[in-house]
Amino acid sequence: MTDASQEPATQVNKQFPQVIFALGPPGVGKGTICKRLAQNFGWYHLSVGDYLRELDNSTAALSKAQCGNMPPEDLLSHLKANKLVPGKTIADIVEYKVRSVQEQGFNKILIDGYPREKESAKLFDQTFGRPIKIVRFGCVKATAKARFTDRKRGTDNDEIFERRYAEFVENNRII
């Protein structure tokens, strides 16, 4: 007779991470604030934008799993063109990264810059459950634009700021 309180060895015990989403327009300071919060409170800071740049700049061969089940060359083409990665693909990329972070022993994760639209949020909820908190950052558009263009990261420029800011506003309307 087996102990009913024990799980069968073949069943995987999925532990949902504690997640906080940090949302806001480009240049608002999400990354700077999240980095400090994570250091002060022992959370893992996952900047989705930084992670995508890391994939884009990787000299190692990328697996399809790392690329959200998209062929690596297709993902890199999207990133080089500064296009938004499709919602399902970015959700799969975030899932891959969150699972690898959990394997490193982190179960408290502060995610900045994700989700950018409802589809990704729903997919995240289905995989990991709802975040314990969503923090929204804001500032005057001119301040965000100055911060965005001053950081001189890759291809950051006025045109890309305007496009990303408009995408943020469109995808984050409160009805």
Order of alpha helices (4+ residues) and beta strands (2+ residues): beta-alpha-beta-alpha-alpha-alpha-beta-alpha-beta-alpha-alpha
